[in-house]
Amino acid sequence: MTLEEKAKFVVGVGMPGFGGNPPFEVVGAVGGTYGIPRLGIPELRFADGPAGLRIRPTRPGQTQTYYATAFPIATSLASTWDTATVEAVGKAQGNEVKEYGVDMLLAPALNIHRNPLNGRNFEYYSEDPLIAGKMAAAMVNGVQSNGVGATIKHFAANNQETNRMSIDTVVSERALREIYLKGFEIAVEESHPWAVMSSYNKINGIYASQSADLLTTVLRKDWGYNGFVMTDWFGGNDPVEQMKAQNDMIMPGNTTQSSLIKTSVESGKLDEKVLDRNIKNILQVLIQTPEFKKYQNSDKPDLAAHAITARKAAAEGMVLLKNDKMPLPISKDQKITLFGNTQIETVKGGTGSGDVNAAYTTSISDGLKSAGYELNQTEFDKYKTYIDDLRSQDQYKIKPSSWGEDFGKFIPAIPEKPLTDNEIASASKDSDIGVIVIGRNSGEGADRKVVKGDYLLSDAEEAMISKVSAEYHKQGKKVAVILNIGGPIEVASWRDKVDSILLAWQPGQEAGYAVADVISGKVNPSGKLATTFPEKYSDVASANSFPGTPVDNPTQVVYNEDIYVGYRYNTTFNVKPAYEFGYGLSYTSFDINHLNISEGKKFKDKLKVSAMVENTGDLAGREVVQVYISSPDGKLEKPAIELKAFGKTKELKPHQRELLQFDLNAKDLTSFDEEKNAWVLEKGTYTVKVGASSEDIKETATFTVDQDMIVEKVNEALAPKVEFERLTK
């Protein structure tokens, strides 16, 4: 390559629709690489995203459509606690990527749910790095089994949307290594993603895309990563520093950046060998792509088969939060009245680059009808008229996203339809059960807020729950709530008024069908929370520091809670949540017993853990076994418990049993010692706890470590530059 070609090759060719760039042949793809035909180097195409391939469904002058499958959001997939389900979704997504002529999917995203208000949490899996890492690895393995690339993102500590392009994340080395980098480490080791996307934010004063500590020292030296790194779109502020840090490709790219890189080499500011190194990283991936191999894509992925995969995954991820006296499942001879706008305007997934242009979204009302339920038509018609009337008004009209039509639609929230007392009384007499649907959406570019209609219920929603419940209970009938949401909302103030709560998440395009599968009992709910539902927002460890200071326009966010994120905080400081991490009910019951640890009482280098699960109820179902460890406080203080392994049974018939086995090694049990730059296993007594949630521990066993062990040394990196107070016990 000439120097000019090198400088262009490490910079993308621009984003279609921005700066006058024309669309790619795959309309809706958001990034492309510079091709050098004389050297046989083709252009590659990159497209979002975390809930399925995001491309434009129609193209000018064509009748063919290019719809992609909208799969359940990542938070929903994580709630399956089933890597096989997630890998199947990845396989389907990767097939659409390949057949629609895209080389790399800009997903999965696996940032930690540090705070429930992050507007983009729906794209991410969990508050726990083990779940995040295992789910991301399963997704990458599924996508890449098609011979196309996956991109894990956003590396790293990108846990808010407020001022995301500039916010300085101040965080300890230990919290980084144990919480915010750990999921990426697992994904790199277990799935070898073709690419990593560096995040927008600064980490301890330096942009992630310009941090040699992050991208060279940790990612490549400590973890042995051998793919390539690209920036997030328009991320960072210094192309030369990005090159030096081994951020191999700048996206979406512009000619100014490539010119600057070229002149920096010519002036001696940038060593040409740095460019060569980065180009080699990219080329090693490029030669594996469909484009390089001249694959002829069909533009006809099997969308019908992928819809089945999406529906199954959606049902598997639903979490039954409450079911007093079993109002669910609902038999087909019971007549249902649906309440709530979201029964019709069901939310398939979040907004922004995590949106998917699907051919349809099946609403909850349509899903229940298709399953054979008789719905209260009078009440349904009132909702339909109300919604149609408001949507015809200018302020509530659905428009293309302000970011462009490829980013889906802007759907202004309409107020919940008011209900009259007579209307509710009539509905309660005309139906056997009331089902209230509560919906929420959020997305890229803004965080959620602790206000009515977002984290809190609106006044109309509160009134709906109170009045419907009172009237149905007066008739001796039950009320269930379906939560069609992307992240936690406040539930403690109203949950006692209703009989059942099903957390459906944002389940993708098959939403209504999947909800019907669970409500009818065709699928027994087996989802478990991979993120905590707090009793109140102030109970969140990061409530006081999110989204940073100064409050009106934050420039810095300090992770004072340190390693105490999510359930680590709740269990260590005895803060009772509304619904704890790992929680989820079933239509049947299970017993987890016969915990056995292989090492006896002394740990050497491996720990084999096994537990028996028995279905003790009357219906077939699946159970998740969660393995937590309580480690002794030594020089390093430890959280009360930490998830170290998990597994899900096959479908067990009543009285059927299954033995689940888990292998842990020394590294799995370690904590990070900043002074030693090492993962250490401290001496003392360790307790293995198996259970059905972080609070529902069924059996325990102990083993001892006789002396402190340094299990793995790493390079010093990413130390904070400012002093700050960390939460301690």
C-alpha positions in Angstrom: 0.0 0.0 0.0 1.0 3.6 -0.6 1.1 5.9 2.4 -2.1 7.5 1.2 -3.8 4.1 0.9 -2.7 3.2 4.4 -4.1 6.4 5.8 -7.4 5.9 4.1 -7.6 2.2 5.0 -7.6 2.9 8.8 -10.5 5.4 8.4 -14.0 4.4 7.4 -15.6 5.8 4.2 -18.2 8.0 6.0 -21.7 7.4 7.2 -24.4 7.4 4.5 -26.7 10.4 4.8 -24.2 12.4 6.8 -22.0 15.0 5.2 -23.5 14.3 1.8 -22.4 10.6 1.7 -24.6 8.5 -0.6 -26.2 5.3 0.7 -24.4 2.0 0.4 -25.8 -0.8 -1.8 -27.0 -2.3 1.5 -29.2 0.6 2.4 -29.2 1.3 6.1 -25.7 -0.1 6.7 -23.9 2.5 8.8 -20.3 2.0 8.1 -17.9 0.8 5.4 -14.2 0.3 4.9 -11.9 1.7 2.1 -11.3 -0.8 -0.7 -8.1 -1.1 -2.7 -9.1 -3.0 -5.8 -5.6 -3.2 -7.3 -4.5 -5.2 -4.2 -7.7 -7.3 -4.1 -8.9 -5.6 -1.0 -12.7 -5.2 -1.1 -14.9 -2.7 0.8 -16.7 -4.2 3.8 -20.1 -3.2 5.2 -21.0 -2.9 8.9 -24.6 -2.6 10.3 -26.2 -2.5 13.7 -27.3 -4.0 16.1 -28.1 -5.5 19.4 -31.6 -6.8 18.8 -31.1 -7.9 15.2 -29.8 -6.5 11.9 -30.8 -2.9 11.3 -31.0 -2.0 7.6 -33.6 -0.2 5.6 -36.6 -2.4 4.7 -37.2 -0.8 1.3 -35.0 0.5 -1.4 -35.8 3.2 -4.1 -37.2 1.7 -7.3 -37.5 -1.8 -5.9 -40.5 -3.9 -4.9 -38.5 -6.4 -2.9 -38.4 -5.9 0.9 -35.4 -6.3 3.2 -37.0 -6.8 6.6 -35.0 -8.2 9.4 -36.1 -10.1 12.5 -36.6 -8.1 15.6 -35.4 -10.4 18.4 -36.0 -9.9 22.1 -33.8 -7.2 23.7 -30.5 -8.3 25.4 -31.9 -7.8 28.9 -34.7 -10.3 28.0 -32.2 -12.8 26.5 -30.0 -12.6 29.6 -33.2 -13.4 31.7 -33.3 -16.8 30.0 -30.1 -17.7 31.8 -29.6 -20.1 28.9 -26.6 -19.6 26.6 -28.0 -22.2 24.1 -31.1 -20.0 23.5 -28.8 -16.9 23.0 -26.5 -18.8 20.6 -29.6 -19.8 18.6 -30.6 -16.2 18.3 -27.0 -15.3 17.3 -27.1 -17.9 14.6 -30.3 -16.5 13.1 -29.0 -12.9 13.3 -25.7 -13.9 11.6 -27.6 -15.6 8.8 -29.5 -12.4 8.1 -26.3 -10.4 8.2 -24.7 -12.8 5.6 -27.7 -13.1 3.3 -28.3 -9.3 3.2 -24.7 -8.7 2.2 -23.3 -7.3 5.4 -19.8 -8.4 6.7 -20.0 -7.4 10.3 -22.7 -6.9 12.9 -22.1 -4.1 15.3 -23.3 -6.2 18.3 -23.5 -7.6 20.9 -23.4 -4.8 23.5 -22.5 -5.9 27.0 -22.0 -2.9 29.2 -23.0 -3.4 32.8 -26.4 -2.2 34.2 -24.7 0.1 36.7 -27.8 2.2 37.1 -31.4 1.3 36.0 -31.9 4.7 34.4 -29.3 4.2 31.6 -31.5 4.8 28.5 -29.6 2.1 26.7 -29.7 -0.7 29.3 -32.1 -2.7 27.1 -29.1 -3.3 24.7 -27.1 -4.7 27.5 -27.5 -8.0 29.4 -27.1 -7.6 33.1 -25.7 -5.9 36.2 -23.4 -9.0 36.6 -20.2 -9.4 34.5 -20.4 -13.3 34.4 -23.9 -13.2 32.9 -22.9 -10.4 30.5 -19.8 -12.2 29.4 -21.4 -15.6 28.9 -24.4 -14.2 27.0 -22.2 -12.1 24.8 -19.9 -15.0 24.1 -22.9 -17.2 23.1 -24.2 -14.5 20.9 -20.8 -14.0 19.2 -20.4 -17.7 18.6 -23.9 -17.9 17.1 -23.3 -14.9 14.8 -19.8 -15.9 13.7 -20.9 -19.5 12.9 -22.2 -18.0 9.7 -18.7 -16.7 8.6 -19.6 -13.1 9.4 -18.2 -10.9 12.2 -19.5 -9.8 15.5 -18.4 -6.6 17.3 -18.5 -6.6 21.1 -19.2 -3.1 22.5 -18.9 -0.5 24.0 -15.4 -1.0 25.5 -15.6 0.1 28.3 -17.5 1.6 31.2 -20.0 3.2 28.9 -22.9 3.1 31.4 -24.9 6.2 30.6 -26.2 8.3 27.7 -26.0 11.7 29.3 -23.0 13.5 27.8 -21.8 10.1 26.5 -19.4 11.5 24.0 -17.3 13.4 26.6 -18.1 12.1 30.2 -15.1 11.1 32.2 -15.7 7.9 34.0 -13.6 7.9 37.2 -13.3 4.3 38.5 -10.9 2.2 40.4 -8.7 -0.5 38.8 -10.3 -3.1 40.8 -13.9 -2.2 39.9 -12.8 -2.0 36.2 -11.2 -5.4 36.3 -13.8 -7.2 38.3 -17.0 -5.5 37.0 -16.7 -3.4 33.9 -14.0 -5.3 31.9 -14.7 -8.8 33.1 -17.6 -9.5 30.7 -15.4 -8.4 27.8 -12.6 -10.6 29.0 -15.0 -13.6 29.1 -16.3 -12.8 25.6 -12.8 -12.4 24.2 -11.6 -15.7 25.6 -14.7 -17.8 24.8 -15.8 -16.5 21.5 -13.0 -14.6 19.8 -15.1 -11.7 18.3 -13.7 -10.4 15.0 -14.0 -6.8 16.3 -14.2 -4.7 19.5 -15.8 -1.2 19.5 -14.2 1.3 21.8 -16.6 3.5 23.7 -17.3 7.2 23.6 -16.4 8.1 27.2 -13.2 8.8 28.9 -11.9 6.4 31.4 -9.9 8.0 34.2 -9.2 11.1 32.0 -8.4 9.5 28.6 -10.9 8.7 25.8 -11.4 5.0 25.5 -10.5 5.1 21.8 -7.2 6.8 22.7 -6.3 4.7 25.7 -3.3 2.4 25.0 -3.8 1.0 28.5 -7.2 -0.2 27.5 -6.7 -1.2 23.9 -3.1 -2.5 23.9 -2.2 -3.3 27.5 -5.4 -4.9 28.7 -7.1 -6.1 25.5 -4.1 -7.4 23.6 -1.3 -8.0 26.1 -3.3 -9.3 29.1 -6.1 -11.0 27.2 -4.3 -12.0 24.0 -7.0 -10.5 21.7 -6.1 -10.7 18.0 -9.1 -9.1 16.2 -9.3 -5.4 15.4 -10.7 -2.4 17.2 -12.9 0.3 15.7 -14.2 3.5 17.3 -17.8 4.1 18.1 -19.3 6.4 15.5 -17.6 9.9 15.7 -15.9 8.9 19.0 -12.7 10.4 20.4 -11.0 13.6 19.3 -7.5 12.7 18.1 -6.9 10.3 15.2 -3.2 10.1 15.8 -3.6 9.1 19.4 -6.3 6.6 18.3 -3.8 5.0 16.0 -1.1 4.8 18.7 -3.5 3.3 21.2 -4.2 0.5 18.6 -7.7 1.7 17.8 -7.2 0.2 14.4 -10.1 1.8 12.5 -11.8 5.2 12.9 -15.6 5.1 12.2 -17.5 6.2 10.4 -14.5 8.2 9.1 -13.9 11.3 7.0 -11.2 12.6 4.7 -9.9 15.1 7.3 -8.9 12.2 9.6 -7.1 10.3 6.9 -5.3 13.4 5.7 -4.2 14.2 9.3 -2.9 10.6 9.7 -0.9 10.9 6.4 0.7 14.2 7.3 1.5 13.0 10.8 3.5 10.1 9.3 5.2 12.5 6.9 6.1 14.9 9.7 7.4 12.1 12.0 4.6 12.6 14.6 3.3 9.1 13.8 5.5 6.1 13.1 4.4 4.3 9.9 5.0 1.0 11.7 2.0 1.9 13.9 -0.2 2.1 10.8 1.2 -1.2 9.5 0.5 -2.9 12.8 -3.1 -1.6 12.8 -3.7 -2.5 9.1 -2.4 -6.1 9.8 -5.0 -6.4 12.6 -7.8 -5.4 10.2 -6.6 -7.5 7.3 -6.4 -10.6 9.4 -10.2 -10.2 9.8 -11.0 -8.9 6.3 -9.7 -12.1 4.7 -12.4 -14.1 6.6 -15.3 -12.0 5.4 -18.0 -13.0 2.9 -17.0 -10.0 0.7 -13.4 -11.1 0.5 -14.5 -14.7 -0.3 -16.9 -13.3 -3.0 -20.0 -14.8 -1.4 -23.1 -14.2 -3.4 -25.7 -13.2 -0.8 -29.3 -14.2 -1.6 -31.2 -11.3 0.1 -33.6 -14.0 1.3 -32.8 -15.1 4.8 -35.3 -17.6 6.4 -37.3 -15.0 8.2 -40.1 -17.5 9.0 -37.7 -19.8 10.8 -36.1 -16.8 12.6 -39.5 -15.6 13.8 -39.9 -19.0 15.5 -36.5 -18.6 17.2 -37.4 -15.1 18.3 -40.7 -16.2 19.8 -39.2 -19.1 21.7 -36.4 -16.9 23.1 -38.9 -14.2 24.1 -41.0 -16.7 26.1 -37.9 -18.1 27.7 -36.9 -14.7 28.9 -40.1 -13.7 30.6 -40.0 -13.5 34.3 -43.0 -14.3 36.5 -42.7 -11.8 39.4 -45.9 -12.6 41.3 -48.6 -15.2 41.0 -50.7 -15.3 44.2 -53.1 -18.3 44.1 -52.2 -18.9 40.4 -54.3 -16.5 38.3 -51.8 -17.5 35.6 -51.9 -19.5 33.4 -55.3 -18.4 32.1 -57.5 -21.1 30.6 -59.0 -20.5 27.2 -62.6 -20.6 28.5 -61.9 -17.5 30.6 -62.9 -14.1 29.1 -60.2 -11.4 29.4 -60.5 -7.6 29.5 -57.3 -6.0 28.5 -56.5 -2.5 30.0 -53.7 -0.2 28.9 -52.6 1.4 25.7 -49.7 -1.0 25.3 -52.0 -3.9 24.6 -52.3 -2.4 21.1 -49.1 -0.4 20.9 -46.8 -3.2 22.2 -43.1 -2.2 22.4 -40.9 -4.7 20.5 -37.6 -3.1 21.5 -35.8 0.1 22.3 -34.9 3.1 20.0 -31.8 4.3 18.2 -29.2 2.0 16.8 -30.7 -0.9 18.8 -34.0 -0.7 16.8 -34.8 -3.2 14.0 -36.9 -2.6 10.9 -39.1 -5.6 11.2 -42.0 -6.5 8.9 -44.4 -6.4 11.9 -44.8 -6.4 15.7 -47.5 -8.7 17.0 -49.4 -6.8 19.7 -50.4 -8.4 23.0 -54.1 -8.1 22.1 -53.5 -9.8 18.7 -51.4 -12.5 20.3 -54.0 -13.4 22.8 -56.7 -13.4 20.1 -54.7 -15.6 17.9 -54.2 -18.0 20.8 -58.0 -18.4 21.0 -58.8 -16.1 23.9 -62.1 -14.2 24.0 -61.3 -10.6 24.7 -63.7 -7.9 25.8 -64.4 -6.4 22.4 -66.2 -3.3 23.8 -63.2 -2.3 25.9 -60.8 -3.1 23.1 -62.7 -0.9 20.6 -62.6 2.0 23.1 -58.8 1.7 23.3 -58.5 1.4 19.5 -60.6 4.5 18.9 -58.7 6.5 21.6 -55.3 5.6 20.2 -56.3 6.2 16.6 -57.8 9.6 17.5 -54.7 10.8 19.3 -52.3 9.4 16.7 -54.1 11.5 14.1 -53.2 14.7 16.0 -50.0 16.5 15.1 -48.3 16.2 18.5 -48.8 12.4 18.6 -48.2 11.5 15.0 -45.6 8.8 14.4 -42.7 10.2 12.4 -39.3 9.0 11.1 -36.6 9.1 13.8 -34.8 12.5 14.0 -31.6 10.6 13.2 -33.1 9.5 9.9 -35.5 6.8 8.6 -33.0 4.0 9.0 -33.2 4.5 12.8 -36.8 3.5 13.0 -39.6 5.8 14.0 -40.2 8.4 16.6 -43.4 7.4 18.5 -44.5 10.1 20.9 -45.8 8.6 24.1 -49.6 9.1 24.4 -51.2 9.5 27.8 -52.9 6.4 29.2 -56.5 6.2 28.3 -58.6 7.4 31.3 -61.1 4.8 32.6 -64.5 5.7 34.0 -65.8 3.9 37.1 -68.8 2.6 35.1 -66.5 1.3 32.3 -64.4 -0.7 34.8 -67.5 -2.0 36.7 -69.0 -3.2 33.4 -65.7 -4.8 32.3 -65.4 -6.6 35.6 -68.8 -8.2 35.2 -68.3 -9.0 31.5 -64.9 -10.9 32.0 -63.3 -13.4 34.2 -59.9 -11.7 34.6 -58.5 -8.3 34.1 -55.1 -7.9 32.5 -53.3 -4.6 32.7 -50.5 -3.8 30.3 -47.9 -1.2 31.3 -45.4 -0.1 28.6 -42.1 1.8 28.5 -39.5 2.7 26.0 -36.1 4.4 26.0 -33.1 4.4 23.8 -29.9 5.9 22.5 -29.1 9.6 23.3 -31.0 10.1 26.6 -31.2 8.5 30.0 -34.4 7.7 31.8 -35.7 9.8 34.7 -37.2 9.2 38.1 -40.5 10.9 37.1 -44.1 9.8 36.7 -44.6 8.0 33.3 -41.0 6.8 33.3 -39.4 5.1 36.3 -42.5 5.8 38.3 -46.1 5.0 37.2 -48.1 7.9 35.8 -51.1 9.1 37.8 -53.4 7.5 35.1 -51.5 4.1 35.4 -51.8 4.2 39.2 -55.5 5.0 39.0 -56.0 2.2 36.5 -54.2 -0.4 38.7 -56.0 0.7 41.9 -59.5 1.0 40.4 -59.4 -2.1 38.2 -58.0 -4.2 41.0 -60.6 -3.0 43.5 -63.5 -3.6 41.1 -62.4 -7.1 40.0 -61.6 -8.1 43.6 -65.1 -7.0 44.6 -66.4 -9.5 42.0 -64.1 -12.2 43.4 -61.9 -12.1 40.3 -58.2 -11.7 39.7 -56.0 -9.0 38.0 -52.7 -9.6 36.3 -50.2 -7.0 35.1 -47.9 -7.5 32.1 -44.8 -5.3 32.1 -43.7 -4.5 28.5 -40.6 -2.6 29.5 -36.9 -2.4 28.8 -35.6 -1.9 32.3 -36.8 -1.8 35.9 -39.6 0.5 37.0 -40.9 1.2 40.5 -43.2 -1.7 41.5 -43.2 -1.8 45.3 -46.0 0.8 45.7 -48.6 -1.1 43.7 -47.7 -4.7 43.5 -49.8 -5.7 46.5 -52.9 -4.5 44.7 -52.7 -7.1 41.9 -52.6 -10.8 41.9 -50.0 -11.6 39.2 -47.2 -9.7 37.5 -45.5 -11.0 34.3 -42.4 -9.2 33.2 -42.4 -9.6 29.4 -39.6 -7.2 28.7 -39.5 -5.9 25.2 -39.8 -9.2 23.5 -39.2 -8.4 19.8 -41.6 -8.7 16.8 -43.3 -11.9 18.2 -44.2 -10.1 21.4 -47.9 -10.9 21.5 -47.5 -14.5 20.5 -44.8 -15.1 23.1 -46.9 -13.4 25.8 -49.8 -15.7 24.8 -47.5 -18.7 25.0 -46.7 -17.9 28.7 -50.1 -16.7 29.8 -51.8 -19.8 28.4 -49.3 -22.2 30.0 -48.0 -23.5 26.7 -44.7 -22.2 28.0 -44.0 -22.4 31.7 -42.1 -19.2 32.6 -38.5 -19.9 33.5 -36.9 -16.5 33.2 -34.9 -15.0 36.1 -33.9 -11.4 36.7 -30.4 -10.6 35.5 -30.9 -7.1 36.9 -32.2 -6.0 40.3 -35.6 -4.3 40.7 -35.0 -1.9 43.6 -37.6 -1.1 46.3 -37.0 2.5 45.6 -34.6 4.4 43.3 -32.6 5.8 46.2 -31.7 2.2 47.1 -29.5 1.9 44.0 -25.8 2.1 44.9 -25.1 4.7 42.2 -28.3 6.7 42.7 -26.3 9.7 44.1 -23.6 9.8 41.5 -25.6 9.0 38.3 -25.2 10.6 35.7 -22.4 12.7 37.2 -21.4 16.3 38.2 -22.2 19.1 37.8 -25.8 18.0 37.8 -27.0 20.2 35.0 -24.3 19.3 32.5 -22.0 16.5 33.8 -18.4 16.3 32.8 -17.4 13.6 35.3 -19.0 10.6 36.9 -17.3 9.0 39.9 -18.0 5.3 40.5 -18.0 5.7 44.3 -19.9 2.4 44.8 -16.8 0.7 43.4 -17.3 -3.1 43.2 -20.7 -2.9 44.9 -23.0 -2.9 41.8 -26.5 -4.4 41.8 -26.9 -7.4 44.0 -23.4 -7.1 45.3 -24.5 -3.9 47.0 -27.9 -5.3 48.2 -26.5 -8.4 49.8 -23.5 -6.8 51.3 -25.3 -3.8 52.8 -28.6 -5.5 53.6 -30.6 -3.3 51.2 -33.8 -5.3 50.4 -34.8 -5.0 46.8 -38.4 -5.2 45.4 -37.3 -8.3 43.4 -33.8 -9.6 43.8 -31.2 -10.6 41.2 -31.9 -14.2 40.0 -35.5 -14.1 41.1 -38.3 -15.6 39.0 -41.3 -17.8 39.7 -42.8 -20.8 37.8 -46.2 -22.5 37.4 -44.6 -25.5 39.0 -42.1 -25.9 42.0 -38.6 -27.1 42.2 -36.3 -28.4 44.9 -32.5 -27.8 44.6 -30.5 -30.1 46.8 -27.6 -32.6 47.1 -25.0 -29.9 46.8 -21.6 -31.5 46.4 -18.2 -30.0 46.0 -15.4 -32.3 44.8 -12.5 -30.8 46.6 -13.6 -31.8 50.0 -12.4 -29.2 52.4 -9.2 -28.1 50.8 -8.9 -26.1 47.5 -6.0 -27.0 45.2 -6.7 -25.6 41.7 -10.2 -26.7 40.7 -13.6 -26.9 42.2 -16.3 -29.2 40.9 -19.8 -28.2 42.1 -22.9 -30.3 41.5 -26.6 -30.0 42.6 -29.7 -31.9 42.0 -32.9 -30.3 40.7 -36.3 -32.0 41.1 -39.6 -30.8 39.8 -41.8 -31.1 42.8 -44.9 -29.6 41.2 -47.6 -30.7 38.8 -46.5 -29.1 35.6 -43.4 -29.6 33.4 -40.9 -26.7 33.6 -37.3 -25.6 33.7 -35.3 -24.2 36.6 -32.1 -22.2 36.8 -29.4 -23.2 39.3 -27.2 -20.3 40.5 -23.9 -20.9 42.1 -22.7 -18.1 44.4 -19.5 -17.8 46.4 -19.0 -16.0 49.7 -15.3 -15.2 50.0 -13.4 -14.3 53.2 -12.3 -10.7 53.7 -8.6 -10.6 53.8 -6.5 -7.7 52.7 -9.3 -7.2 50.1 -12.8 -6.9 51.3 -15.3 -8.9 49.3 -19.0 -8.6 48.5 -21.3 -10.9 50.5 -21.9 -13.1 47.5 -20.8 -13.2 43.9 -22.3 -15.3 41.0 -19.6 -17.7 39.8 -21.6 -20.2 37.7 -25.2 -20.9 36.5 -27.0 -23.5 34.5 -30.5 -24.3 33.4 -32.2 -27.7 33.4 -33.9 -29.2 30.4 -37.7 -29.3 30.7 -38.4 -31.5 33.7 -41.7 -33.4 34.0 -43.3 -33.6 37.5 -41.0 -35.6 39.9 -38.2 -35.7 37.2 -34.7 -34.8 38.4 -31.5 -33.5 36.7 -28.0 -33.2 38.1 -26.2 -30.0 37.1 -22.5 -29.8 37.3 -20.2 -26.8 37.3 -16.4 -26.5 37.0 -14.6 -23.6 38.6 -10.9 -22.9 38.5 -8.8 -20.7 40.7 -9.2 -17.6 38.5 -13.0 -17.8 38.9 -12.6 -17.4 42.6 -10.1 -14.5 42.7 -10.3 -10.8 43.5 -8.2 -8.1 41.9 -5.3 -6.7 44.0 -4.4 -3.2 42.6 -1.1 -3.1 44.5 0.1 -6.5 43.1 -1.6 -5.9 39.6 -2.8 -9.5 40.1 -5.8 -11.7 40.5 -5.3 -13.2 43.9 -7.0 -16.0 45.9 -6.8 -15.1 49.5 -6.6 -17.6 52.3 -9.6 -18.5 54.5 -12.9 -20.2 54.4 -15.1 -20.0 51.3 -18.8 -20.8 51.2 -20.4 -22.2 48.1 -24.1 -21.3 47.9 -26.5 -22.8 45.4 -30.0 -21.4 45.0 -32.8 -20.1 43.0 -31.9 -16.4 43.4 -29.4 -14.2 45.2 -31.6 -14.4 48.3 -33.1 -17.8 47.9 -30.1 -20.0 48.8 -31.0 -23.7 49.1 -27.8 -25.3 50.3 -24.2 -24.3 51.2 -20.9 -26.0 51.5 -17.4 -24.7 52.5 -13.8 -25.2 51.6 -10.6 -23.6 52.7 -7.6 -22.0 51.0 -4.6 -22.5 53.1 -2.4 -19.6 51.8 -2.7 -16.6 49.6 -2.2 -17.4 45.9 -1.3 -15.1 43.1 -3.3 -16.8 40.3 -2.5 -14.4 37.4 -0.3 -11.3 37.1 -1.4 -8.6 34.7 0.1 -5.3 33.5 -0.6 -2.1 35.4 -3.2 -0.1 33.6 -6.0 2.4 33.9 -5.2 3.8 37.3 -7.4 6.8 38.3 -5.7 10.2 38.2 -7.9 11.7 41.0 -8.5 10.7 44.6 -12.0 9.7 45.4 -13.8 7.9 48.2 -14.9 4.3 47.6 -17.7 2.6 49.3 -16.5 0.1 51.9 -18.1 -2.2 54.5 
